[in-house]
Amino acid sequence: VKARSFDNVGNTEAVVTQAVQIDGTAPVTTVSCNNAACQSSAYFASVSVTLASTDNGGGSGLSSTHYTTNGTDPVLTSPTYSTALTLTATTTLKFRSWDVAGNVEAVQSQLIQVTPDSPPVASLAVSPASGVAPFVVTADASASSDSDPTPIASYTFNWGDGSTVVTQTGATASHTYSRTGTFTVTMTATDTANLKTSTTKQIVSKNNLINNSTFESNVSGWTTNTGSVQLNRVSGGHSGSFAARVLNSGTSANTCTLDDSPNAVGKTSSGTYTATLWVKGVTAGATLSLRLRELVGSTTVGSATATVVLTTSWQLVTVQYAVTRPSTSALDLNATVNNVAASATAFLADDATLSLG
């Protein structure tokens, strides 16, 4: 705009010039994901989103950029963009900018898909789930899985009995339960993003009713069926250094029996008793019978027997018996081999257990 004035006597003003700028163009805003054009496929776990706004050359200049993530159109009271946004879930981002002159951009929209990082799927198996203390339990978490790009990094085993918690990269671990009781094993799988999932299994650790079960010091608490059958402690046990040897010391074939004496269960409780014994022969082929016998006085009121053919390797024989006269009866545990030759070893025995339940 140019202007000047004239007075009544002909004086003329110098020309005055004023440039007046009119801004009628709105700013332009663009979006990028991880410093590149946003992709139509999903990002994993998270994505960094940036907004860049420019005003037209010679315009009034950028005032502010606003955005929403809740589906509404952004207005001046909506969140103001100032730094990159981190999205961890699928989001429709709406945005637009204002210039100093008040021109406002049309609402822009960008769908940004994100696949969340899922924690591991925890799986745990324990074997055995019960036993007579002390016994070893193996916990196996190898069936746990995590199929996304942050795989399982470690496994933590809490044995539930106050012992040290174990964290390791391997999926299996073993632990010895020395105390009796019911314990909960907790396994926690942790992935490389530090996401965790836990699962549990229950362990029942039962009391061994037999006091001298391993023969490590002596053979007290055990006897044989006759004076011509010897019982002594020999080296080469199943789990420790020693075992019990039952020997026919007579001059003719004999039945050889190893018997708990006095009976480990002098007064029965209601329920089922389980007895186990590790046995082996000096030679293979003989049949050993493991028997639980319920006695009222000297009268047998019930029994259960399990048999095994002896080999020269240690093997476990197990027998179970449900008590019929609880509180009034006793239980006798014995192992027998018939027709043992003179001066021959009937069998070796070790690690006896007797438990209720």
ABEGO torsion letter per residue (X at the ends): XBBBBBBAAGBBBBBBBBBBBBBABBBBBBBBBGGBBBBABBBBGBBBBBBBBBBBBGBAEBABBBBBAAGBBBBAABBBBABBBBBABBBBBBBBBBBAAGBBBBBBBBBBBBBBBBBBBBBBBBOBABBBOBBBBBBBAAABBBABABBBABBBBBAGAGBBBBBBABABBBBBBABBEBBBBBBBBBBAAGBBBBBBBBBBBBBBABABAAGAABABGBBBABAABBBBBBBGBAABABBBBBBBABABBBBBBBBBOBBABABBBBEBBBBBBBBBBABBGBBBBBBBBBBBEABBAEBBBBBBBBBABBBBBBBBBBBABBGABBBBBBBBBBGBBBGBBABBBBGBBBBBX
